[in-house]
Structures are given as C-alpha cells and as structure tokens.
Amino acid sequence: MDQVLSSTLLLTLLMGIGLVFFLRAASKDRTTIVEVNSSRPPLEVLEGLDQWLQQRGWQAIAGDPEQQLLRFEGQVEASMPLAVLLSVLGASGATALGLVVRQLLPSYGYWPLLLALVGPLAGRIYLTKARRQETLELKLLPPQGFIPTTLKLRAHRDELIALERSLGRSLNLHSDGKLLSSPL
C-alpha cells in the first residue's frame, strides 16, 4: 500500500511541477524580430500599419525620423479562458495532493483537502504575469532592388503573426515565412 501511495504522491508532485513550468511558459516574453517586404510604397504601408495598430489599441509613443523608426505601445491582456482552465487544473491537482497526504497521514483528518483552495492561485498568477505592456518597433529599411518597402519589425511573436495574417494581402506584405511555420 505504501508503494502505491508513494508513486501516486510522486505523480501528483510531478503534475504540480508541470503546472509551474506551464505558468512560466504562458507568461514568457516572446519578442521577435522579422523583416517584412512589400511591393507597395512605404507611405502606404506605414499608414496601413498605423491604422491597424491603432484599431487594436496600440498607441504611437515615439518616432525618430533620422533612424526611420516608429515605436508603439500596447497593453497585452491575459486569456480569461486559460486563467479559468489553469485555476481548475490547479484546484484538481491540489485536491489530488490533499487526498494523497490524507492517505499517508490519516492523523491530519480532512485538513489536507483544504489544499484545493490554493488551486485557483495558478489562474491568478497567470493573469498577473501575462498582463503587461508590450512594445512594437517598426524600422523602415532602404529599398532593396525591385522591392520599394522593407520593414524590420520587433514585437511579440503573436502580434507579428496577427499582423502578417491580417495585412498580408491588403498591403502585400511578405516575410521569410518562418514566423508562421515555426511551432513556438
């Protein structure tokens, strides 16, 4: 009986460790730099990007005409469904740990089951870490051959993917394709 409880305790602790690593990964900074080309004139591309970013809640905070650099800032919100899921997973994992502790230490009665109250803390941690200010930098590079507009974008990976999917056709934006094909 002790071997079964010990292995169950080990598996429950491993599940808790997995939850901790998932929380770290969910709130990790994924800033990426990508070069984007367009056959459209630079002013048309920059105006289209500016309008799209403002519609998504980004605000222009700085610009440097000499370096041809624009900087935008926006508040990134956490996913509420993911926070709820993490809270449920944390509560069920903490309940499982409480049940194992109760079996190992019956003298504690049902007090170890109160560990389930700690579970929603996982969702709370995710919400506070995932909510943050993000910066998007846009630098206009000199024309390359027959391509009139080349931009270097530095932003969160998800924002760059949304930008390429939303404006790719309308502004004729092309990158090397690695951003949309990489799994991470």
Secondary structure, DSSP 8 states (H G I E B T S, - for coil): -HHHHHHHHHHHHHHHHHHHHHHHHHT---EEEEEEEESS-HHHHHHHHHHHHHHTT-EEEEEETTTTEEEEEEEE---HHHHHHHHHHHHHHHHHHHHHHHHH-GGGTTGGGGGGGGTTHHHHHHHHHH-EEEEEEEEEE--BTTB-EEEEEEEEHHHHHHHHHHHTTTTTEE--SHHHH---
